[in-house]
């Protein structure tokens, strides 16, 4: 074999992700707020892309949505159409190109067929209103945050150096109302004597809500007891020994506080009336209301599935801009690239909406028992079951259900809520973990004076047709924030 340069001709196949395809896949997993930010950025970058008015499209059926047609734009011409059709784009979107980690559930025993939609209908937009008039609640003033409330009090009652120190403390107040920084560390950072810091903290403690600026739970409860004129030596000892209160060591507390059963009972009732997190009653500055992406409403024997038109920007092509600038050859080439990007984005947005409706339709079909009869009839459901039913990849369903919210007559739910593992049941179909949690919560709420142990809960659930282990009951109970039978018995004793 000689070592010499030579030319070889080889033929191979490879799958390449174009930037447009990467963008389309990314759009599937974005929330409504992220979509708005992304569209605003694209409109600013692409001069031929424009956002239309708030006119919503008329209601259409799911069969109409399944057709491979691009959204209409003003004076549509052949220049607006790219070389690849929408059907090819939709198939490309449904490929797991990355090793992205998505939501995994227990493997399904069987996959139900996709035939028969149970009378389900869907629409692309939900812009038809009944003419109820404007929402006057939207004109209401925004609630003050805890920081704004405290700053207003400091400005009206303090001045000079003390006002400055209190303002610095307010900046360190946590959303719960506690002081988030050590007072000594703050004094060293500000170069102030500890005496001045203590005086400033005492001034902050006089602000509303009572207990704000406390450094720990005991100080917070002490401030509220002083404000209620109940901070006597007995109450002080009780607050200083909150660990014994949590353990239910009432005999030891009676000896320490030197009170009888009746007095200790009154003190515990008074203590429980205090707010351990006084700052939580105020609106958080970074809180944001969740808006639904999908509306599910009953109609006849089926359901109507609509996308929230308020979350769907209407993208258009600015033809006036193209007509004014498209003169020389270089400009025409640049505008051609801009038009191609704009058309692909419009198609990708349309495909995203259709995919969301398709997945939501199958979810409603699989979980119809939940929508008609409640959480106790929620079935175990996996991403693969939905993916097989609508003939898409599991990763596509995972992206579509991420950061999406569904609104129905039973409330607002994350789409991931409808996907959960399950336990065996007497009917052989299995029961969702959420349904089992609902049964456990109902049994505990109705237990009365006879506290139910986990073993008793297992027996009662078995009688209802659930094949469940004790450790599973304990896991579900702890996940719902419900204490053990010992803790619940102690809490009931404290509440008497």
ChimeraX attribute file (.defattr): number of C-alpha atoms within 10 A of each C-alpha:
attribute: neighborCount
match mode: 1-to-1
recipient: residues
	/A:1	3
	/A:2	4
	/A:3	5
	/A:4	5
	/A:5	6
	/A:6	5
	/A:7	5
	/A:8	5
	/A:9	4
	/A:10	5
	/A:11	4
	/A:12	4
	/A:13	5
	/A:14	5
	/A:15	6
	/A:16	8
	/A:17	11
	/A:18	9
	/A:19	8
	/A:20	15
	/A:21	18
	/A:22	12
	/A:23	15
	/A:24	22
	/A:25	21
	/A:26	13
	/A:27	21
	/A:28	25
	/A:29	20
	/A:30	18
	/A:31	18
	/A:32	22
	/A:33	13
	/A:34	13
	/A:35	18
	/A:36	15
	/A:37	12
	/A:38	14
	/A:39	21
	/A:40	15
	/A:41	11
	/A:42	16
	/A:43	16
	/A:44	12
	/A:45	11
	/A:46	16
	/A:47	16
	/A:48	20
	/A:49	24
	/A:50	20
	/A:51	14
	/A:52	13
	/A:53	10
	/A:54	12
	/A:55	11
	/A:56	17
	/A:57	14
	/A:58	11
	/A:59	15
	/A:60	15
	/A:61	14
	/A:62	19
	/A:63	10
	/A:64	13
	/A:65	19
	/A:66	13
	/A:67	11
	/A:68	17
	/A:69	14
	/A:70	18
	/A:71	14
	/A:72	10
	/A:73	16
	/A:74	9
	/A:75	8
	/A:76	11
	/A:77	8
	/A:78	6
	/A:79	10
	/A:80	16
	/A:81	16
	/A:82	14
	/A:83	7
	/A:84	9
	/A:85	13
	/A:86	20
	/A:87	14
	/A:88	10
	/A:89	18
	/A:90	20
	/A:91	11
	/A:92	15
	/A:93	24
	/A:94	17
	/A:95	14
	/A:96	13
	/A:97	14
	/A:98	7
	/A:99	7
	/A:100	9
	/A:101	8
	/A:102	14
	/A:103	17
	/A:104	15
	/A:105	15
	/A:106	14
	/A:107	12
	/A:108	14
	/A:109	9
	/A:110	8
	/A:111	14
	/A:112	11
	/A:113	11
	/A:114	14
	/A:115	8
	/A:116	8
	/A:117	14
	/A:118	13
	/A:119	12
	/A:120	20
	/A:121	19
	/A:122	25
	/A:123	22
	/A:124	26
	/A:125	22
	/A:126	20
	/A:127	17
	/A:128	12
	/A:129	7
	/A:130	6
	/A:131	6
	/A:132	6
	/A:133	7
	/A:134	8
	/A:135	8
	/A:136	7
	/A:137	7
	/A:138	8
	/A:139	8
	/A:140	8
	/A:141	7
	/A:142	8
	/A:143	12
	/A:144	13
	/A:145	17
	/A:146	25
	/A:147	21
	/A:148	14
	/A:149	15
	/A:150	21
	/A:151	15
	/A:152	10
	/A:153	14
	/A:154	20
	/A:155	13
	/A:156	9
	/A:157	10
	/A:158	15
	/A:159	11
	/A:160	7
	/A:161	12
	/A:162	17
	/A:163	19
	/A:164	15
	/A:165	20
	/A:166	25
	/A:167	19
	/A:168	14
	/A:169	20
	/A:170	24
	/A:171	14
	/A:172	18
	/A:173	21
	/A:174	18
	/A:175	20
	/A:176	18
	/A:177	26
	/A:178	23
	/A:179	20
	/A:180	18
	/A:181	14
	/A:182	10
	/A:183	16
	/A:184	14
	/A:185	10
	/A:186	17
	/A:187	17
	/A:188	11
	/A:189	9
	/A:190	12
	/A:191	9
	/A:192	14
	/A:193	11
	/A:194	14
	/A:195	10
	/A:196	14
	/A:197	20
	/A:198	14
	/A:199	14
	/A:200	21
	/A:201	21
	/A:202	14
	/A:203	17
	/A:204	24
	/A:205	18
	/A:206	15
	/A:207	16
	/A:208	14
	/A:209	19
	/A:210	24
	/A:211	31
	/A:212	29
	/A:213	30
	/A:214	24
	/A:215	17
	/A:216	13
	/A:217	17
	/A:218	17
	/A:219	18
	/A:220	24
	/A:221	26
	/A:222	22
	/A:223	21
	/A:224	23
	/A:225	22
	/A:226	15
	/A:227	13
	/A:228	12
	/A:229	9
	/A:230	16
	/A:231	17
	/A:232	11
	/A:233	11
	/A:234	19
	/A:235	20
	/A:236	17
	/A:237	15
	/A:238	22
	/A:239	23
	/A:240	16
	/A:241	14
	/A:242	14
	/A:243	11
	/A:244	15
	/A:245	18
	/A:246	13
	/A:247	11
	/A:248	17
	/A:249	12
	/A:250	17
	/A:251	13
	/A:252	12
	/A:253	20
	/A:254	17
	/A:255	10
	/A:256	13
	/A:257	16
	/A:258	13
	/A:259	15
	/A:260	12
	/A:261	11
	/A:262	9
	/A:263	14
	/A:264	21
	/A:265	18
	/A:266	13
	/A:267	18
	/A:268	18
	/A:269	14
	/A:270	14
	/A:271	19
	/A:272	13
	/A:273	12
	/A:274	18
	/A:275	17
	/A:276	21
	/A:277	19
	/A:278	23
	/A:279	24
	/A:280	15
	/A:281	14
	/A:282	18
	/A:283	16
	/A:284	16
	/A:285	13
	/A:286	6
	/A:287	7
	/A:288	8
	/A:289	5
	/A:290	11
	/A:291	16
	/A:292	19
	/A:293	23
	/A:294	26
	/A:295	22
	/A:296	19
	/A:297	15
	/A:298	15
	/A:299	11
	/A:300	9
	/A:301	8
	/A:302	16
	/A:303	22
	/A:304	20
	/A:305	28
	/A:306	25
	/A:307	24
	/A:308	20
	/A:309	19
	/A:310	17
	/A:311	17
	/A:312	20
	/A:313	19
	/A:314	20
	/A:315	23
	/A:316	19
	/A:317	22
	/A:318	18
	/A:319	15
	/A:320	10
	/A:321	13
	/A:322	18
	/A:323	10
	/A:324	8
	/A:325	11
	/A:326	16
	/A:327	10
	/A:328	8
	/A:329	9
	/A:330	10
	/A:331	13
	/A:332	15
	/A:333	12
	/A:334	11
	/A:335	19
	/A:336	17
	/A:337	13
	/A:338	18
	/A:339	24
	/A:340	17
	/A:341	18
	/A:342	24
	/A:343	23
	/A:344	23
	/A:345	21
	/A:346	21
	/A:347	24
	/A:348	25
	/A:349	23
	/A:350	20
	/A:351	26
	/A:352	20
	/A:353	19
	/A:354	23
	/A:355	23
	/A:356	20
	/A:357	25
	/A:358	20
	/A:359	22
	/A:360	25
	/A:361	24
	/A:362	19
	/A:363	18
	/A:364	21
	/A:365	20
	/A:366	21
	/A:367	20
	/A:368	18
	/A:369	15
	/A:370	17
	/A:371	19
	/A:372	12
	/A:373	11
	/A:374	14
	/A:375	20
	/A:376	17
	/A:377	19
	/A:378	27
	/A:379	25
	/A:380	24
	/A:381	25
	/A:382	22
	/A:383	26
	/A:384	22
	/A:385	24
	/A:386	27
	/A:387	19
	/A:388	15
	/A:389	16
	/A:390	18
	/A:391	12
	/A:392	19
	/A:393	18
	/A:394	21
	/A:395	23
	/A:396	21
	/A:397	26
	/A:398	21
	/A:399	20
	/A:400	25
	/A:401	26
	/A:402	17
	/A:403	17
	/A:404	21
	/A:405	20
	/A:406	23
	/A:407	20
	/A:408	15
	/A:409	11
	/A:410	12
	/A:411	7
	/A:412	15
	/A:413	15
	/A:414	16
	/A:415	21
	/A:416	18
	/A:417	13
	/A:418	23
	/A:419	26
	/A:420	21
	/A:421	19
	/A:422	23
	/A:423	19
	/A:424	15
	/A:425	17
	/A:426	13
	/A:427	9
	/A:428	10
	/A:429	14
	/A:430	20
	/A:431	25
	/A:432	24
	/A:433	20
	/A:434	22
	/A:435	21
	/A:436	24
	/A:437	19
	/A:438	18
	/A:439	18
	/A:440	22
	/A:441	16
	/A:442	11
	/A:443	15
	/A:444	18
	/A:445	10
	/A:446	11
	/A:447	11
	/A:448	10
	/A:449	9
	/A:450	10
	/A:451	18
	/A:452	20
	/A:453	15
	/A:454	19
	/A:455	14
	/A:456	12
	/A:457	20
	/A:458	22
	/A:459	16
	/A:460	16
	/A:461	20
	/A:462	15
	/A:463	11
	/A:464	12
	/A:465	16
	/A:466	20
	/A:467	16
	/A:468	18
	/A:469	16
	/A:470	14
	/A:471	12
	/A:472	15
	/A:473	19
	/A:474	19
	/A:475	11
	/A:476	18
	/A:477	19
	/A:478	12
	/A:479	11
	/A:480	12
	/A:481	8
	/A:482	15
	/A:483	14
	/A:484	16
	/A:485	15
	/A:486	12
	/A:487	15
	/A:488	16
	/A:489	17
	/A:490	16
	/A:491	16
	/A:492	13
	/A:493	13
	/A:494	17
	/A:495	12
	/A:496	9
